[in-house]
């Protein structure tokens, strides 16, 4: 009787052990939830992760004080109209990086379309956005070319570029023949993979960028989010190097 009781206890223990194993390995696992930050159509003042962009309030009515004069078949210069006035101005050709204009700043034409955009700026580099502050013209070199449409809607990337300090990263761009609003066209800015929808044409501070290389891209889009056709309406990915100021 004692032996039978011993075997019964042993048998019950074995059954309990295997039932626990079976319960453990046949348990339905919980569904894994991946942590994602879902970003809807946000305004530029909303915080996203570790950085944000915010509107710069400024007023700039300075006219562009330069005109373009032809020097030779493919060489032109910017000439200042009123030399006694201080002027901060920049220009680019075919939406390449902008360069500062001084009196008699030359530029040479390449074969094809040479889309020149020049505008006056504030001392901090922010572009003036009014009808008297810019020059916009296509200088054509050669024949039988697909002409650039100056009356089309255009977006030009301006800032930031090259190397900047983290305390002063300005996002700025230039629009031609179009406008932005909440229910219409917008500029989609992608900074390090995070998207912002810009509904107002102004300049913006990018705050919170760490030291190192960052990527910025801007696109002119319609109300459905589709890219508006144009040679410069997608800036492509631009890279900048952000540094910290040394106190």
C-alpha positions as a Markdown table, in Angstrom:
| # | Residue | x | y | z |
|---|---|---|---|---|
| 1 | Unk | 0.0 | 0.0 | 0.0 |
| 2 | Unk | 2.9 | 2.3 | 0.9 |
| 3 | Unk | 4.6 | 1.6 | -2.5 |
| 4 | Unk | 1.4 | 2.2 | -4.4 |
| 5 | Unk | 0.9 | 5.6 | -2.7 |
| 6 | Unk | 4.5 | 6.5 | -3.5 |
| 7 | Unk | 4.0 | 5.7 | -7.2 |
| 8 | Unk | 0.7 | 7.6 | -7.2 |
| 9 | Unk | 2.4 | 10.8 | -5.8 |
| 10 | Unk | 5.3 | 10.4 | -8.3 |
| 11 | Unk | 2.9 | 9.9 | -11.2 |
| 12 | Unk | 0.8 | 13.0 | -10.2 |
| 13 | Unk | 4.0 | 15.1 | -10.1 |
| 14 | Unk | 5.0 | 14.0 | -13.6 |
| 15 | Unk | 1.6 | 14.8 | -15.0 |
| 16 | Unk | 1.6 | 18.3 | -13.4 |
| 17 | Unk | 5.1 | 19.0 | -14.7 |
| 18 | Unk | 4.3 | 18.2 | -18.3 |
| 19 | Unk | 1.0 | 20.1 | -18.1 |
| 20 | Unk | 2.9 | 23.2 | -17.1 |
| 21 | Unk | 5.3 | 22.9 | -20.0 |
| 22 | Unk | 2.4 | 22.4 | -22.5 |
| 23 | Unk | 0.6 | 25.5 | -21.1 |
| 24 | Unk | 3.8 | 27.6 | -21.4 |
| 25 | Unk | 4.7 | 26.6 | -25.0 |
| 26 | Unk | 1.1 | 26.7 | -26.3 |
| 27 | Unk | 0.3 | 30.1 | -24.9 |
| 28 | Unk | -0.7 | 32.6 | -27.6 |
| 29 | Unk | 1.9 | 35.4 | -27.6 |
| 30 | Unk | 0.9 | 39.0 | -27.2 |
| 31 | Unk | 0.9 | 41.0 | -30.4 |
| 32 | Unk | 4.1 | 43.0 | -30.7 |
| 33 | Unk | 3.5 | 46.8 | -30.9 |
| 34 | Unk | 6.1 | 48.8 | -32.6 |
| 35 | Unk | 6.6 | 52.2 | -31.1 |
| 36 | Unk | 6.1 | 54.8 | -33.9 |
| 37 | Unk | 5.4 | 58.5 | -33.9 |
| 38 | Unk | 2.5 | 59.1 | -36.2 |
| 39 | Unk | 2.8 | 62.5 | -37.7 |
| 40 | Unk | -0.3 | 63.9 | -39.4 |
| 41 | Unk | -0.5 | 67.1 | -41.4 |
| 42 | Unk | 1.1 | 69.3 | -38.7 |
| 43 | Unk | 1.9 | 73.0 | -38.8 |
| 44 | Unk | 5.4 | 74.2 | -38.6 |
| 45 | Unk | 5.2 | 75.3 | -35.0 |
| 46 | Unk | 4.4 | 71.8 | -33.7 |
| 47 | Unk | 7.2 | 69.9 | -31.9 |
| 48 | Unk | 8.4 | 66.7 | -33.5 |
| 49 | Unk | 10.9 | 64.6 | -31.7 |
| 50 | Unk | 14.0 | 66.6 | -30.7 |
| 51 | Unk | 13.6 | 69.6 | -33.1 |
| 52 | Unk | 11.0 | 71.9 | -34.4 |
| 53 | Unk | 10.7 | 74.8 | -36.9 |
| 54 | Unk | 9.1 | 78.1 | -36.0 |
| 55 | Unk | 8.1 | 81.2 | -38.0 |
| 56 | Unk | 10.5 | 84.2 | -38.1 |
| 57 | Unk | 8.7 | 87.5 | -37.7 |
| 58 | Unk | 10.3 | 90.2 | -39.8 |
| 59 | Unk | 9.6 | 93.1 | -42.2 |
| 60 | Unk | 11.6 | 93.7 | -45.3 |
| 61 | Unk | 10.7 | 96.2 | -48.0 |
| 62 | Unk | 14.2 | 96.7 | -49.4 |
| 63 | Unk | 14.2 | 96.9 | -53.2 |
| 64 | Unk | 16.8 | 95.1 | -55.2 |
| 65 | Unk | 19.4 | 97.7 | -56.0 |
| 66 | Unk | 21.1 | 95.8 | -58.8 |
| 67 | Unk | 20.6 | 95.5 | -62.5 |
| 68 | Unk | 22.2 | 93.1 | -64.9 |
| 69 | Unk | 24.4 | 94.4 | -67.7 |
| 70 | Unk | 25.8 | 92.5 | -70.6 |
| 71 | Unk | 29.6 | 92.6 | -71.0 |
| 72 | Unk | 30.1 | 90.1 | -73.8 |
| 73 | Unk | 28.3 | 87.3 | -75.6 |
| 74 | Unk | 28.1 | 85.0 | -72.5 |
| 75 | Unk | 29.2 | 87.3 | -69.7 |
| 76 | Unk | 27.0 | 89.6 | -67.5 |
| 77 | Unk | 27.6 | 91.6 | -64.4 |
| 78 | Unk | 25.4 | 92.9 | -61.6 |
| 79 | Unk | 25.7 | 96.7 | -61.3 |
| 80 | Unk | 24.4 | 98.6 | -58.2 |
| 81 | Unk | 21.9 | 101.4 | -59.0 |
| 82 | Unk | 22.6 | 103.5 | -55.9 |
| 83 | Unk | 26.1 | 103.0 | -54.7 |
| 84 | Unk | 25.6 | 105.1 | -51.6 |
| 85 | Unk | 23.1 | 102.7 | -50.1 |
| 86 | Unk | 24.1 | 99.5 | -48.3 |
| 87 | Unk | 22.5 | 96.5 | -49.9 |
| 88 | Unk | 22.5 | 92.8 | -48.9 |
| 89 | Unk | 21.6 | 90.7 | -52.0 |
| 90 | Unk | 22.2 | 87.2 | -53.3 |
| 91 | Unk | 21.7 | 85.4 | -56.6 |
| 92 | Unk | 21.7 | 81.9 | -58.1 |
| 93 | Unk | 21.7 | 80.4 | -61.5 |
| 94 | Unk | 19.4 | 77.4 | -62.1 |
| 95 | Unk | 18.8 | 77.1 | -58.4 |
| 96 | Unk | 22.4 | 76.3 | -57.5 |
| 97 | Unk | 23.7 | 77.7 | -54.2 |
| 98 | Unk | 23.2 | 81.4 | -53.8 |
| 99 | Unk | 26.1 | 83.8 | -53.8 |
| 100 | Unk | 26.4 | 87.3 | -52.5 |
| 101 | Unk | 26.2 | 90.2 | -54.9 |
| 102 | Unk | 28.6 | 93.1 | -54.8 |
| 103 | Unk | 29.0 | 95.9 | -57.4 |
| 104 | Unk | 30.1 | 94.4 | -60.7 |
| 105 | Unk | 29.7 | 90.8 | -59.6 |
| 106 | Unk | 30.1 | 88.8 | -62.8 |
| 107 | Unk | 28.4 | 85.6 | -64.0 |
| 108 | Unk | 28.9 | 83.6 | -67.1 |
| 109 | Unk | 26.3 | 81.8 | -69.1 |
| 110 | Unk | 26.4 | 78.1 | -69.8 |
| 111 | Unk | 24.9 | 76.4 | -72.8 |
| 112 | Unk | 21.1 | 76.3 | -72.5 |
| 113 | Unk | 18.8 | 77.9 | -70.0 |
| 114 | Unk | 20.4 | 80.1 | -67.3 |
| 115 | Unk | 17.6 | 81.0 | -64.8 |
| 116 | Unk | 18.8 | 83.9 | -62.7 |
| 117 | Unk | 17.1 | 84.7 | -59.4 |
| 118 | Unk | 18.4 | 87.6 | -57.4 |
| 119 | Unk | 16.9 | 89.2 | -54.3 |
| 120 | Unk | 17.6 | 91.6 | -51.5 |
| 121 | Unk | 18.0 | 90.4 | -48.0 |
| 122 | Unk | 18.1 | 91.5 | -44.4 |
| 123 | Unk | 21.6 | 91.6 | -42.7 |
| 124 | Unk | 20.8 | 88.1 | -41.2 |
| 125 | Unk | 20.4 | 86.7 | -44.7 |
| 126 | Unk | 16.6 | 86.4 | -44.7 |
| 127 | Unk | 15.2 | 87.1 | -48.2 |
| 128 | Unk | 12.9 | 90.0 | -48.8 |
| 129 | Unk | 9.6 | 88.7 | -50.3 |
| 130 | Unk | 8.0 | 91.5 | -52.3 |
| 131 | Unk | 7.6 | 92.4 | -56.0 |
| 132 | Unk | 10.3 | 95.1 | -55.9 |
| 133 | Unk | 12.9 | 93.0 | -54.1 |
| 134 | Unk | 13.9 | 90.5 | -56.8 |
| 135 | Unk | 15.0 | 89.9 | -60.3 |
| 136 | Unk | 13.9 | 86.8 | -62.2 |
| 137 | Unk | 15.0 | 86.1 | -65.8 |
| 138 | Unk | 16.1 | 83.3 | -68.0 |
| 139 | Unk | 19.2 | 84.1 | -70.1 |
| 140 | Unk | 19.4 | 81.7 | -73.0 |
| 141 | Unk | 22.7 | 80.5 | -74.6 |
| 142 | Unk | 22.3 | 78.6 | -77.8 |
| 143 | Unk | 19.4 | 77.7 | -80.0 |
| 144 | Unk | 16.8 | 74.9 | -80.4 |
| 145 | Unk | 16.4 | 74.5 | -76.7 |
| 146 | Unk | 13.4 | 73.5 | -74.5 |
| 147 | Unk | 12.6 | 77.0 | -73.1 |
| 148 | Unk | 12.2 | 77.6 | -69.4 |
| 149 | Unk | 8.7 | 78.9 | -68.6 |
| 150 | Unk | 9.1 | 82.0 | -66.5 |
| 151 | Unk | 5.3 | 82.2 | -65.9 |
| 152 | Unk | 5.1 | 78.7 | -64.4 |
| 153 | Unk | 4.9 | 78.2 | -60.6 |
| 154 | Unk | 8.4 | 77.9 | -59.2 |
| 155 | Unk | 10.0 | 77.1 | -55.8 |
| 156 | Unk | 13.7 | 77.9 | -55.2 |
| 157 | Unk | 15.7 | 76.5 | -52.3 |
| 158 | Unk | 17.8 | 79.2 | -50.5 |
| 159 | Unk | 18.7 | 78.4 | -46.9 |
| 160 | Unk | 20.3 | 76.7 | -45.0 |
| 161 | Unk | 23.5 | 75.8 | -46.9 |
| 162 | Unk | 27.0 | 74.6 | -46.2 |
| 163 | Unk | 28.0 | 75.0 | -42.6 |
| 164 | Unk | 25.8 | 76.7 | -40.0 |
| 165 | Unk | 25.7 | 77.1 | -36.2 |
| 166 | Unk | 23.0 | 75.3 | -34.4 |
| 167 | Unk | 21.7 | 78.5 | -32.8 |
| 168 | Unk | 21.1 | 80.1 | -36.2 |
| 169 | Unk | 19.7 | 77.6 | -38.7 |
| 170 | Unk | 17.3 | 79.4 | -41.0 |
| 171 | Unk | 15.0 | 77.7 | -43.5 |
| 172 | Unk | 14.2 | 80.1 | -46.3 |
| 173 | Unk | 13.0 | 79.7 | -49.9 |
| 174 | Unk | 11.7 | 81.8 | -52.8 |
| 175 | Unk | 8.4 | 81.5 | -54.6 |
| 176 | Unk | 7.5 | 82.7 | -58.1 |
| 177 | Unk | 4.0 | 82.9 | -59.6 |
| 178 | Unk | 2.4 | 81.1 | -56.7 |
| 179 | Unk | 1.2 | 81.4 | -53.1 |
| 180 | Unk | 0.7 | 79.1 | -50.1 |
| 181 | Unk | -2.4 | 78.6 | -47.9 |
| 182 | Unk | -4.0 | 76.1 | -45.6 |
| 183 | Unk | -6.4 | 74.8 | -48.2 |
| 184 | Unk | -4.2 | 75.0 | -51.3 |
| 185 | Unk | -0.6 | 74.8 | -52.3 |
| 186 | Unk | 2.1 | 74.1 | -49.6 |
| 187 | Unk | 5.8 | 73.6 | -49.3 |
| 188 | Unk | 6.7 | 70.1 | -47.9 |
| 189 | Unk | 9.9 | 70.4 | -45.9 |
| 190 | Unk | 11.6 | 67.1 | -45.0 |
| 191 | Unk | 14.3 | 67.5 | -42.3 |
| 192 | Unk | 16.2 | 64.3 | -41.4 |
| 193 | Unk | 13.2 | 62.3 | -42.6 |
| 194 | Unk | 10.6 | 64.2 | -40.7 |
| 195 | Unk | 8.0 | 66.1 | -42.7 |
| 196 | Unk | 6.5 | 69.5 | -42.1 |
| 197 | Unk | 3.8 | 71.2 | -44.2 |
| 198 | Unk | 4.4 | 74.9 | -44.6 |
| 199 | Unk | 1.4 | 77.0 | -45.3 |
| 200 | Unk | 2.9 | 80.5 | -45.2 |
| 201 | Unk | 5.7 | 82.0 | -47.3 |
| 202 | Unk | 8.2 | 83.3 | -44.7 |
| 203 | Unk | 11.5 | 82.3 | -43.2 |
| 204 | Unk | 11.7 | 79.8 | -40.3 |
| 205 | Unk | 14.1 | 78.9 | -37.5 |
| 206 | Unk | 15.1 | 75.2 | -37.3 |
| 207 | Unk | 15.7 | 74.6 | -33.6 |
| 208 | Unk | 17.2 | 71.7 | -31.8 |
| 209 | Unk | 19.5 | 70.3 | -34.4 |
| 210 | Unk | 22.5 | 68.4 | -33.0 |
| 211 | Unk | 26.0 | 68.8 | -34.2 |
| 212 | Unk | 26.7 | 66.9 | -37.4 |
| 213 | Unk | 25.4 | 66.4 | -40.9 |
| 214 | Unk | 21.6 | 66.9 | -41.5 |
| 215 | Unk | 19.5 | 66.6 | -44.6 |
| 216 | Unk | 16.8 | 69.0 | -45.8 |
| 217 | Unk | 14.5 | 68.8 | -48.8 |
| 218 | Unk | 11.7 | 71.1 | -49.9 |
| 219 | Unk | 8.9 | 70.4 | -52.5 |
| 220 | Unk | 6.1 | 72.6 | -53.9 |
| 221 | Unk | 2.9 | 70.5 | -53.6 |
| 222 | Unk | -0.8 | 70.9 | -54.5 |
| 223 | Unk | -3.6 | 70.4 | -52.0 |
| 224 | Unk | -3.6 | 66.7 | -52.6 |
| 225 | Unk | 0.1 | 66.4 | -51.7 |
| 226 | Unk | 1.3 | 65.9 | -55.3 |
| 227 | Unk | 4.4 | 67.5 | -56.6 |
| 228 | Unk | 3.7 | 70.5 | -58.9 |
| 229 | Unk | 5.7 | 70.1 | -62.1 |
| 230 | Unk | 8.7 | 72.4 | -62.5 |
| 231 | Unk | 12.5 | 72.1 | -62.8 |
| 232 | Unk | 13.2 | 73.4 | -59.3 |
| 233 | Unk | 10.0 | 72.5 | -57.4 |
| 234 | Unk | 11.8 | 69.5 | -55.8 |
| 235 | Unk | 15.1 | 70.7 | -54.3 |
| 236 | Unk | 16.4 | 67.2 | -53.8 |
| 237 | Unk | 18.2 | 66.3 | -50.6 |
| 238 | Unk | 20.5 | 69.1 | -49.5 |
| 239 | Unk | 23.1 | 68.4 | -46.8 |
| 240 | Unk | 24.3 | 70.9 | -44.1 |
| 241 | Unk | 26.9 | 70.6 | -41.4 |
| 242 | Unk | 25.7 | 72.0 | -38.0 |
| 243 | Unk | 28.2 | 73.2 | -35.5 |
| 244 | Unk | 27.9 | 74.4 | -31.9 |
| 245 | Unk | 29.1 | 77.9 | -31.1 |
| 246 | Unk | 32.1 | 78.0 | -28.7 |
| 247 | Unk | 31.3 | 80.2 | -25.7 |
